[in-house]
């Protein structure tokens, strides 16, 4: 009866070593897999951080360029408005119907243009 008790013998049988060896191998594989997955997750997290950082930098650069384009557009629009205002003022000065126009006094306010000589 004592022979059936698992710990009664001094050493384990030869079959027990193979069972232990397979268990040990599976445990090492599991630990290696967990280590590999942790490393992969770490690399993925670093990649996502770099990706987000690059995205933010690109958005900032785009916003800066958009602001610059908008500023140039406003500057051109302002210059165009000023040009139209000057043109209207010049047309207003040359109009004989306006009071205070120098043409109504008989004086031509326009400068003389040089005439080309015909040969």
N, CA and C of each residue as an Amber inpcrd file, in Angstrom:
protein
   357
   0.8130000  -1.1790000   0.0000000   0.0000000   0.0000000   0.0000000
   0.8630000   1.2520000   0.0000000   1.9950000   1.1660000   0.6320000
   2.8630000   2.3330000   0.6770000   3.5010000   2.6270000  -0.6730000
   3.5940000   1.6590000  -1.5620000   4.2070000   1.8580000  -2.8770000
   3.3690000   2.7550000  -3.7540000   2.0580000   2.8190000  -3.5370000
   1.1960000   3.6700000  -4.3600000   1.2170000   5.1280000  -3.9070000
   1.7570000   5.3800000  -2.7510000   1.8440000   6.7600000  -2.2590000
   2.8960000   7.4950000  -3.0810000   2.5920000   8.6990000  -3.6810000
   3.4910000   9.3260000  -4.6490000   4.8660000   9.6950000  -4.1210000
   5.0230000   9.9920000  -2.8730000   6.3090000  10.4590000  -2.3660000
   7.0320000   9.3810000  -1.5540000   6.6130000   8.1860000  -1.6480000
   7.2280000   7.1600000  -0.8140000   8.5760000   6.7360000  -1.3370000
   8.7990000   6.8930000  -2.6470000  10.0870000   6.4670000  -3.1820000
  11.0970000   7.5950000  -3.0680000  12.3350000   7.2540000  -3.1030000
  13.3900000   8.2410000  -2.9180000  13.5040000   9.1640000  -4.1150000
  13.3060000   8.6900000  -5.3390000  13.4540000   9.5230000  -6.5320000
  12.2540000   9.3810000  -7.4280000  12.0900000  10.3140000  -8.3160000
  10.9810000  10.2620000  -9.2490000  11.3220000   9.3000000 -10.3610000
  10.3210000   8.8160000 -11.0140000  10.5310000   7.8990000 -12.1270000
  11.0460000   8.6300000 -13.3480000  11.4750000   7.9090000 -14.3360000
  12.0510000   8.5210000 -15.5340000  11.0120000   9.2880000 -16.3300000
   9.7620000   8.9140000 -16.2520000   8.6950000   9.6210000 -16.9710000
   8.4150000  10.9920000 -16.3880000   8.6420000  11.1700000 -15.1000000
   8.3750000  12.4580000 -14.4480000   9.3210000  13.5420000 -14.9500000
  10.5350000  13.2010000 -15.2970000  11.4970000  14.1860000 -15.7910000
  11.0310000  14.7860000 -17.1050000  10.4850000  13.9640000 -17.9990000
  10.0180000  14.4620000 -19.3010000   8.8340000  15.3980000 -19.1230000
   7.9570000  15.0780000 -18.1840000   6.8130000  15.9500000 -17.9100000
   7.3190000  17.3020000 -17.3980000   8.2640000  17.2640000 -16.4690000
   8.8450000  18.4950000 -15.9330000   9.5290000  19.3010000 -17.0330000
  10.2680000  18.6010000 -17.9020000  10.9850000  19.2740000 -18.9790000
  10.0120000  19.9880000 -19.9240000   8.9010000  19.3390000 -20.2690000
   7.9070000  19.9650000 -21.1570000   7.2370000  21.1540000 -20.4770000
   6.9240000  21.0240000 -19.2080000   6.3270000  22.1400000 -18.4700000
   7.2840000  23.3360000 -18.4340000   8.5550000  23.0490000 -18.1720000
   9.5560000  24.1010000 -18.1090000   9.6900000  24.7920000 -19.4740000
   9.7240000  23.9870000 -20.5580000   9.8440000  24.5460000 -21.9030000
   8.6420000  25.4390000 -22.2350000   7.4330000  25.0030000 -21.8970000
   6.2370000  25.8130000 -22.1530000   6.2610000  27.1040000 -21.3330000
   6.7290000  27.0280000 -20.0960000   6.8060000  28.2270000 -19.2530000
   7.8150000  29.2250000 -19.8350000   8.9670000  28.7480000 -20.3030000
   9.9470000  29.6340000 -20.9310000   9.3830000  30.2670000 -22.1990000
   8.6640000  29.4820000 -22.9960000   8.0490000  30.0190000 -24.2000000
   7.0260000  31.1050000 -23.8450000   6.2350000  30.8480000 -22.7940000
   5.2350000  31.8220000 -22.3630000   5.9140000  33.1190000 -21.9080000
   6.9990000  33.0000000 -21.1380000   7.7070000  34.1930000 -20.6720000
   8.3500000  34.9500000 -21.8330000   8.9490000  34.1980000 -22.7740000
   9.5330000  34.8490000 -23.9530000   8.4640000  35.5780000 -24.7550000
   7.2980000  34.9510000 -24.9150000   6.1940000  35.5700000 -25.6560000
   5.7370000  36.8480000 -24.9490000   5.6100000  36.7840000 -23.6220000
   5.1820000  37.9650000 -22.8710000   6.2160000  39.0840000 -22.9740000
   7.4920000  38.7350000 -22.9160000   8.5570000  39.7360000 -23.0670000
   8.5060000  40.3720000 -24.4550000   8.3200000  39.5410000 -25.4780000
   8.2520000  40.0440000 -26.8490000   7.0420000  40.9610000 -27.0230000
   5.9130000  40.5820000 -26.4450000   4.7130000  41.4160000 -26.5610000
   4.9010000  42.7400000 -25.8170000   5.5500000  42.7110000 -24.6590000
   5.8020000  43.9460000 -23.9190000   6.7160000  44.8680000 -24.7250000
   7.7440000  44.3070000 -25.3510000   8.6610000  45.0960000 -26.1790000
   7.9240000  45.6920000 -27.3760000   7.0600000  44.8710000 -27.9890000
   6.2850000  45.3480000 -29.1430000   5.3490000  46.4770000 -28.7260000
   4.6970000  46.3390000 -27.5940000   3.8050000  47.3960000 -27.1160000
   4.5830000  48.6710000 -26.8050000   5.7690000  48.5170000 -26.2530000
   6.6120000  49.6790000 -25.9560000   6.9980000  50.3960000 -27.2460000
   7.4260000  49.6270000 -28.2620000   7.8060000  50.2280000 -29.5380000
   6.6010000  50.8860000 -30.2190000   5.4310000  50.2290000 -30.1300000
   4.2230000  50.8070000 -30.7190000   3.8580000  52.1230000 -30.0310000
   3.9860000  52.1510000 -28.7040000   3.6720000  53.3750000 -27.9680000
   4.6400000  54.4940000 -28.3590000   5.9290000  54.1850000 -28.4910000
   6.9100000  55.1930000 -28.9010000   6.6100000  55.6970000 -30.3120000
   6.2420000  54.7670000 -31.1940000   5.9100000  55.1450000 -32.5700000
   4.6890000  56.0620000 -32.5830000   3.6770000  55.7320000 -31.8030000
   2.4770000  56.5660000 -31.7510000   2.7930000  57.9560000 -31.2070000
   3.6920000  58.0240000 -30.2150000   4.1010000  59.3270000 -29.6840000
   4.7950000  60.1520000 -30.7570000   5.7350000  59.5030000 -31.4870000
   6.4400000  60.2230000 -32.5630000   5.4580000  60.6680000 -33.6360000
   4.5090000  59.7910000 -33.9680000   3.5160000  60.1100000 -34.9870000
   2.6820000  61.3170000 -34.5590000   2.2530000  61.3170000 -33.3140000
   1.4560000  62.4320000 -32.7960000   2.2760000  63.7220000 -32.7650000
   3.5350000  63.6090000 -32.3500000   4.4160000  64.7840000 -32.3060000
   4.6040000  65.3560000 -33.7160000   4.8370000  64.4890000 -34.6990000
   5.0080000  64.9420000 -36.0840000   3.7230000  65.5730000 -36.6130000
   2.5850000  64.9990000 -36.2400000   1.3010000  65.5310000 -36.6880000
   1.0870000  66.9300000 -36.1270000   1.4000000  67.1210000 -34.8460000
   1.2420000  68.4340000 -34.2210000   2.1800000  69.4460000 -34.8760000
   3.4210000  69.0280000 -35.1320000   4.3880000  69.9260000 -35.7830000
   3.9090000  70.3160000 -37.1830000   3.3780000  69.3410000 -37.9120000
   2.8800000  69.6290000 -39.2620000   1.6850000  70.5760000 -39.2050000
   0.7880000  70.3860000 -38.2300000  -0.3600000  71.2760000 -38.0930000
   0.0820000  72.6950000 -37.7370000   1.0860000  72.8070000 -36.8740000
   1.5960000  74.1350000 -36.5140000   2.2050000  74.8250000 -37.7310000
   2.9710000  74.0760000 -38.5110000   3.5950000  74.6360000 -39.7130000
   2.5250000  75.0570000 -40.7190000   1.5010000  74.2210000 -40.8660000
   0.4110000  74.5450000 -41.7840000  -0.3220000  75.8010000 -41.3310000
  -0.5700000  75.9020000 -40.0290000  -1.2530000  77.0820000 -39.5000000
  -0.4110000  78.3330000 -39.7230000   0.8960000  78.2010000 -39.5320000
   1.7980000  79.3370000 -39.7410000   1.7540000  79.7880000 -41.2020000
   1.8170000  78.8240000 -42.1040000   1.7850000  79.1660000 -43.5390000
   0.4160000  79.7230000 -43.9380000  -0.6540000  79.1670000 -43.3580000
  -2.0030000  79.6660000 -43.6460000  -2.1210000  81.1270000 -43.2060000
  -1.5840000  81.4250000 -42.0340000  -1.6110000  82.7900000 -41.5170000
  -0.8410000  83.7300000 -42.4470000   0.3080000  83.2550000 -42.9200000
   1.1250000  84.0670000 -43.8250000   0.3800000  84.3220000 -45.1390000
  -0.2520000  83.2790000 -45.6860000  -1.0200000  83.4370000 -46.9320000
  -2.1730000  84.4170000 -46.7280000  -2.8630000  84.2800000 -45.6050000
  -3.9830000  85.1660000 -45.3150000  -3.5140000  86.6070000 -45.1910000
  -2.3780000  86.8020000 -44.5520000  -1.8170000  88.1400000 -44.3830000
  -1.4790000  88.7540000 -45.7490000  -0.8410000  87.9580000 -46.6190000
  -0.5160000  88.4550000 -47.9590000  -1.7810000  88.7680000 -48.7520000
  -2.7940000  87.9280000 -48.6050000  -4.0560000  88.1340000 -49.3030000
  -4.7110000  89.4460000 -48.8510000  -4.7100000  89.6810000 -47.5460000
  -5.2750000  90.9180000 -47.0190000  -4.4730000  92.1270000 -47.4890000
  -3.1570000  91.9750000 -47.5350000  -2.2940000  93.0730000 -47.9940000
  -2.5930000  93.4160000 -49.4590000  -2.7490000  92.3730000 -50.2930000
  -3.0690000  92.6080000 -51.7020000  -4.4390000  93.2530000 -51.8460000
  -5.4030000  92.7880000 -51.0650000  -6.7460000  93.3480000 -51.1190000
  -6.7360000  94.8140000 -50.6870000  -5.9820000  95.1260000 -49.6460000
  -5.8690000  96.5060000 -49.1770000  -5.2020000  97.3800000 -50.2490000
  -4.1540000  96.8560000 -50.8720000  -3.4670000  97.6080000 -51.9310000
  -4.4130000  97.8610000 -53.1020000  -5.2300000  96.8710000 -53.4260000
  -6.1780000  97.0180000 -54.5240000  -7.2330000  98.0830000 -54.1810000
  -7.7080000  98.0650000 -52.9440000  -8.6890000  99.0680000 -52.5200000
  -8.0800000 100.4610000 -52.5570000  -6.8320000 100.5730000 -52.1040000
  -6.1620000 101.8730000 -52.1180000  -5.9910000 102.3660000 -53.5550000
  -5.6660000 101.4640000 -54.4470000  -5.4820000 101.8300000 -55.8560000
  -6.8080000 102.3230000 -56.4410000  -7.8940000 101.6140000 -56.1200000
  -9.2040000 102.0430000 -56.6080000  -9.5860000 103.4090000 -56.0310000
  -9.2920000 103.6160000 -54.7480000  -9.5830000 104.9110000 -54.1190000
  -8.7980000 106.0340000 -54.8030000  -7.5220000 105.7780000 -55.0760000
  -6.7030000 106.7900000 -55.7420000  -7.2300000 107.0700000 -57.1480000
  -7.6480000 106.0030000 -57.8190000  -8.1790000 106.1710000 -59.1710000
  -9.4620000 106.9890000 -59.1420000 -10.3170000 106.6940000 -58.1520000
 -11.5630000 107.4620000 -58.0270000 -11.2690000 108.9170000 -57.6990000
 -10.2610000 109.1580000 -56.8540000  -9.9100000 110.5400000 -56.5070000
  -9.3800000 111.2810000 -57.7270000  -8.5460000 110.6020000 -58.5250000
  -8.0180000 111.2480000 -59.7340000  -9.1430000 111.5350000 -60.7120000
 -10.0490000 110.5660000 -60.8880000 -11.1750000 110.7980000 -61.7910000
 -12.0430000 111.9370000 -61.2810000 -12.1900000 112.0020000 -59.9670000
 -12.9810000 113.0720000 -59.3660000 -12.3270000 114.4310000 -59.5760000
 -11.0200000 114.5010000 -59.5460000 -10.3110000 115.7560000 -59.7510000
 -10.4400000 116.2340000 -61.1930000 -10.4940000 115.3350000 -62.1210000
 -10.5200000 115.7030000 -63.5340000 -11.9270000 115.9400000 -64.0510000
 -12.8980000 115.6540000 -63.2460000 -14.2830000 115.7880000 -63.6880000
 -14.6720000 117.2690000 -63.7010000 -15.1340000 117.7950000 -64.8270000
 -15.5000000 119.2210000 -64.8940000 -16.8000000 119.5240000 -64.1820000
 -17.5880000 118.5330000 -63.8370000 -18.8790000 118.7750000 -63.2060000
 -18.7660000 119.0360000 -61.7120000 -17.6670000 118.6280000 -61.1230000
 -17.5010000 118.8230000 -59.6850000 -17.1450000 120.2640000 -59.3780000
 -17.6760000 120.7420000 -58.2860000 -17.3170000 122.0940000 -57.8530000
 -15.8870000 122.0950000 -57.3680000 -15.1680000 123.0930000 -57.6230000
 -13.7940000 123.1950000 -57.1990000 -12.8390000 122.4880000 -58.1300000
 -13.3170000 122.0050000 -59.2410000 -12.4460000 121.3230000 -60.1840000
 -11.6330000 122.3650000 -60.9270000 -10.3940000 122.0820000 -61.1360000
  -9.5280000 123.0520000 -61.7890000  -9.8720000 123.2220000 -63.2650000
 -10.5900000 122.2550000 -63.8690000 -10.9900000 122.4070000 -65.2720000
 -12.0640000 123.4850000 -65.4150000 -12.8840000 123.5960000 -64.3800000
 -13.9300000 124.6110000 -64.4580000 -13.3180000 126.0160000 -64.4620000
 -12.0910000 126.1410000 -63.9780000 -11.4030000 127.4210000 -63.9870000
 -10.6270000 127.6420000 -65.2780000 -10.6510000 126.6470000 -66.1430000
  -9.9600000 126.7910000 -67.4090000  -8.5310000 126.3010000 -67.3720000
  -8.1110000 125.6430000 -66.2740000  -6.7520000 125.1500000 -66.1490000
  -6.7980000 123.6220000 -66.2380000  -5.9630000 123.0720000 -67.0780000
  -5.9130000 121.6110000 -67.2140000  -4.9410000 121.0490000 -66.1790000
  -5.4430000 120.2620000 -65.1910000  -4.5630000 119.7560000 -64.1270000
  -3.7030000 118.5850000 -64.5670000  -3.9790000 118.0110000 -65.7270000
  -3.2150000 116.8520000 -66.1710000  -1.8370000 117.2940000 -66.6540000
  -0.8200000 116.5230000 -66.3230000   0.5290000 116.9030000 -66.7790000
   0.6710000 116.6630000 -68.2770000   1.5280000 117.4210000 -68.8690000
   1.7970000 117.2490000 -70.2860000   2.5970000 115.9760000 -70.5120000
   2.1840000 115.1960000 -71.4730000   2.9150000 113.9910000 -71.8290000
   3.8630000 114.3180000 -72.9660000   5.0780000 113.7930000 -72.9310000
   6.0050000 114.0690000 -74.0350000   5.5080000 113.4030000 -75.3150000
   5.5460000 114.1580000 -76.3810000   5.0710000 113.6270000 -77.6520000
   6.2340000 113.0690000 -78.4450000   5.9720000 111.9590000 -79.1180000
   7.0480000 111.3640000 -79.9070000   7.1420000 112.1020000 -81.2340000
   8.3640000 112.2640000 -81.7240000   8.5910000 112.9360000 -82.9900000
   8.5010000 111.9190000 -84.1210000   7.8540000 112.3410000 -85.1670000
   7.7400000 111.4640000 -86.3270000   8.8410000 111.8270000 -87.2900000
   9.5510000 110.8600000 -87.7890000  10.6780000 111.1140000 -88.6740000
  10.2730000 111.2100000 -90.1160000
